[in-house]
């Protein structure tokens, strides 16, 4: 089973530095520091994701790095795709070979025609970060996956009863 669940509003900040800082991940990687996940999105740019949802506190916490810190919470939303069929769900909308993603790897790619950042949290758990303007599109895309493709994979996609937050699961 795999879940595509929009996480409650998380705090996301963009950090840009002129020089490399020890402890920050290289491009294509992520690292967890305390309760924050730091994702390298370029040679001098990182997204910092915090579950606490307080962007001001997050910006203060990472402001110790000498560079610019910008609250990016309004720019992206965060979905978690987890479960035995998580890679299948992501593969349905992404041409990247997800079997190559190991825990703490991160990629920027197209997913269901929307540019996203995918972060492997664990073997079968991923964060998907589309731009906020694509959030409703991705929910609609997940709801209208081709029934034949779903049937061929031996799974069914369904909305959780009572959920109005855009959660879907593969059962």
Secondary structure as UniProt FT lines:
FT   STRAND          2..6
FT   STRAND          11..17
FT   TURN            22..23
FT   TURN            27..28
FT   STRAND          29..33
FT   TURN            34..35
FT   STRAND          36..42
FT   TURN            43..44
FT   STRAND          45..50
FT   TURN            51..52
FT   HELIX           55..62
FT   TURN            63..64
FT   STRAND          67..71
FT   TURN            73..75
FT   STRAND          79..83
FT   TURN            84..85
FT   HELIX           86..91
FT   TURN            92..93
FT   HELIX           98..100
FT   TURN            103..104
FT   STRAND          105..111
FT   TURN            112..113
FT   STRAND          114..122
FT   TURN            123..124
FT   STRAND          125..131
FT   HELIX           132..134
FT   HELIX           135..143
FT   HELIX           147..153
FT   STRAND          157..159
FT   TURN            161..162
FT   STRAND          168..170
//
